[in-house]
Amino acid sequence: DNFIFNDSKDYIREGYSQVYFLREKGKNVIIGFFAISCGYLDFRRSLKLKRIKFIPSILIGQLAIDMNYQDKGYGSDIIKKVMTICLKVGEKVGCRMVIVDAITDLRTLRFYKRLRFKYLIKDAGEKLERALLRKHKPTESIVKMYFDLNYIRKF
């Protein structure tokens, strides 16, 4: 992936994100990677909370699994690691959501939905899914999805 070789070092050095690698046990083989950074969701239109304009979040900026390791649960393992990091961050600073700009293909959308991510704009996300099922080309290359950490947070 071009991000690993061309951009990741700059993103880390400049403080834009942190990159984590998943390696095969006992080998120096990279199975996959993910990059995360701080972000926020603008939920002003749909939340009824006073004085809250933006919801503190962690953005999954990149996530990829080597083709030889796909469909073996490694993507889910990476999301579990992301959630663990987010929960730890949330102990020190506010962090309510995990957000991702998901690529608009059915496989990717189903992956995130299976892990309980939701579309930021539900109607638009569902409309996109229906279009993809009918083999229509999406008008957008990404769709914003989120996971509410309160779903797994222990109070």
Wavefront OBJ file of the C-alpha trace (Angstrom):
o trace
v 0.000 0.000 0.000
v 1.321 3.440 -0.920
v 0.370 4.897 2.461
v 2.831 2.642 4.308
v 5.746 3.354 2.019
v 5.119 6.963 1.041
v 3.083 8.798 3.661
v 3.023 7.050 7.037
v 6.398 8.314 8.290
v 5.452 11.906 7.484
v 2.044 11.554 9.182
v 3.691 10.191 12.340
v 6.516 12.747 12.363
v 4.104 15.654 11.891
v 1.758 14.345 14.592
v -1.202 13.699 12.285
v -1.627 10.018 13.118
v -0.111 6.921 14.628
v 0.344 3.794 12.557
v 0.151 0.275 13.988
v 1.112 -2.976 12.284
v -0.260 -6.469 12.727
v 2.468 -9.052 12.164
v 2.292 -12.808 11.808
v 3.517 -14.499 14.998
v 7.111 -15.645 14.764
v 7.609 -14.081 11.348
v 8.534 -10.671 10.020
v 5.455 -10.569 7.793
v 3.021 -7.657 7.951
v -0.548 -8.954 7.872
v -2.149 -5.539 8.015
v -2.011 -2.075 9.474
v -4.140 0.789 10.673
v -3.636 4.501 11.227
v -5.616 6.461 13.795
v -5.848 10.112 14.746
v -8.032 12.488 16.715
v -11.245 13.588 15.115
v -14.766 14.678 15.867
v -18.293 14.190 14.674
v -20.565 17.129 14.012
v -23.890 15.857 15.310
v -25.472 19.241 15.914
v -28.436 18.504 13.710
v -29.393 15.201 15.284
v -28.445 15.490 18.960
v -30.643 17.247 21.428
v -27.826 17.900 23.897
v -27.232 21.468 24.945
v -23.818 23.048 24.473
v -22.358 20.040 22.667
v -21.479 20.934 19.111
v -18.886 18.290 18.321
v -18.410 14.785 19.685
v -14.779 13.829 20.422
v -13.746 10.816 18.380
v -10.879 8.740 17.072
v -10.640 8.494 13.286
v -9.510 5.301 11.595
v -7.726 6.992 8.710
v -6.319 3.858 7.100
v -6.994 0.158 7.571
v -5.733 -2.580 5.300
v -5.143 -6.329 5.376
v -2.748 -8.068 2.980
v -4.750 -9.946 0.331
v -3.195 -13.262 1.432
v -4.655 -12.804 4.928
v -8.133 -11.485 4.158
v -11.275 -13.292 5.351
v -9.404 -14.804 8.309
v -10.584 -12.448 11.060
v -7.611 -10.086 11.060
v -9.739 -7.054 10.189
v -11.903 -7.727 13.233
v -8.737 -8.148 15.324
v -7.572 -4.725 14.183
v -10.912 -3.133 15.073
v -10.706 -4.730 18.548
v -7.243 -3.196 18.962
v -8.580 0.201 17.836
v -11.397 -0.055 20.391
v -8.922 -0.942 23.148
v -6.785 2.086 22.303
v -9.850 4.350 22.172
v -11.106 3.161 25.547
v -7.682 3.846 27.078
v -7.573 7.304 25.487
v -11.078 7.877 26.838
v -9.811 7.327 30.386
v -7.573 10.397 30.011
v -9.531 12.660 27.658
v -13.022 12.694 26.213
v -13.524 10.144 23.452
v -17.025 8.960 22.620
v -16.924 7.700 19.032
v -14.758 5.815 16.574
v -15.261 7.119 13.055
v -14.246 5.856 9.647
v -14.625 7.081 6.102
v -15.536 3.686 4.655
v -14.873 2.921 1.009
v -18.169 2.497 -0.796
v -18.134 -1.159 -1.700
v -20.458 -3.764 -0.205
v -17.703 -5.852 1.326
v -16.292 -2.905 3.268
v -19.688 -1.623 4.382
v -20.771 -5.078 5.548
v -17.502 -5.477 7.443
v -18.073 -2.306 9.457
v -21.793 -2.958 9.951
v -21.042 -6.457 11.259
v -18.833 -4.771 13.869
v -21.730 -2.458 14.866
v -20.643 0.676 13.037
v -23.564 2.807 11.864
v -23.955 5.278 9.051
v -23.651 8.869 10.186
v -26.532 9.679 7.844
v -28.615 6.508 8.056
v -30.901 7.120 5.075
v -28.010 7.995 2.766
v -26.021 4.935 3.865
v -28.934 2.580 3.327
v -29.666 4.140 -0.057
v -26.016 3.622 -1.015
v -26.201 -0.030 0.022
v -29.325 -0.602 -2.066
v -27.633 0.984 -5.075
v -24.569 -1.224 -4.624
v -26.771 -4.313 -4.380
v -28.290 -3.346 -7.736
v -24.724 -3.068 -9.110
v -24.992 0.708 -9.559
v -21.820 2.722 -9.338
v -21.783 4.839 -6.153
v -21.773 8.610 -6.533
v -19.462 8.964 -3.520
v -16.175 7.154 -2.920
v -16.573 7.117 0.876
v -19.339 7.110 3.459
v -18.875 8.215 7.064
v -19.628 5.587 9.704
v -19.308 5.625 13.476
v -19.179 3.345 16.497
v -20.394 4.641 19.859
v -17.849 3.594 22.505
v -20.558 3.748 25.179
v -21.809 0.497 23.666
v -18.782 -1.325 25.138
v -17.642 1.050 27.859
v -18.101 -0.179 31.397
v -19.488 2.380 33.820
l 1 2 3 4 5 6 7 8 9 10 11 12 13 14 15 16 17 18 19 20 21 22 23 24 25 26 27 28 29 30 31 32 33 34 35 36 37 38 39 40 41 42 43 44 45 46 47 48 49 50 51 52 53 54 55 56 57 58 59 60 61 62 63 64 65 66 67 68 69 70 71 72 73 74 75 76 77 78 79 80 81 82 83 84 85 86 87 88 89 90 91 92 93 94 95 96 97 98 99 100 101 102 103 104 105 106 107 108 109 110 111 112 113 114 115 116 117 118 119 120 121 122 123 124 125 126 127 128 129 130 131 132 133 134 135 136 137 138 139 140 141 142 143 144 145 146 147 148 149 150 151 152 153 154 155
